[in-house]
Amino acid sequence: MAKVYQFMGNGFEDIEAVAVVDILRRGGIDIKTVSVTGSEYVQTAHGMTLKTDMMFEESDFSDADLLMLPGGMAPGAASLNEHEGLTSLIVEHYNRGGKIAAICAAPFIFGRLGLLRGKRATCYPGFETYLEGAEYTAAPVTVDGNIITGKGPGATLIYALEILRQLTDATNADKVAKAMCYI
């Protein structure tokens, strides 16, 4: 079973975090939510308080198949970008061939880290200038090698199902989509 960690700071987009966790768990993925706030509780962009599975400082991510970032900029992705431990982890994981995923504003972090050079990527409109060295696709979801990027809140289900497809197979992703009445 694939192992995924989703990193969350205050102000992330609700649907981009919660729906992805839901879909991946439905598909049999072991996904854990990780707070980078110093507290096990995080606040969404729209005022919900959620309890994460673990805190960054108390965790080991060596078994990760995929590291994932939800978007949102109030402060959302900005707080993830400022967390030096997280950004170092992303670079190390990617350099070892691990998969990384980000949606909405969060792909800018991959751009800032130099991970998108020569890659295709998508993000929330207006953030494409921060995808340093990438070819911006404007697609709902873009996969290039071991990088998966999503456009924004409205693309969350497509993004989550593509992550599930990448970690398992098309049959499993289609089964989950059908059970959710998506297709």
Protein Blocks (a to p, Z undefined) as FASTA:
>chain_A
ZZddddddehiafklmmmmmmmmmmnopacddddfehpabdcdfkopacddfbdfklccf
klpfbdcddedjdlmlmmmmmmmklmmmmmmmmmnopacddehjlmmmmmmnopmgoiac
dddehjlmmmghiacekiabdcehjaccdfblmlmmmmmmmmmmmmmcmklmmmmmmmno
mZZ
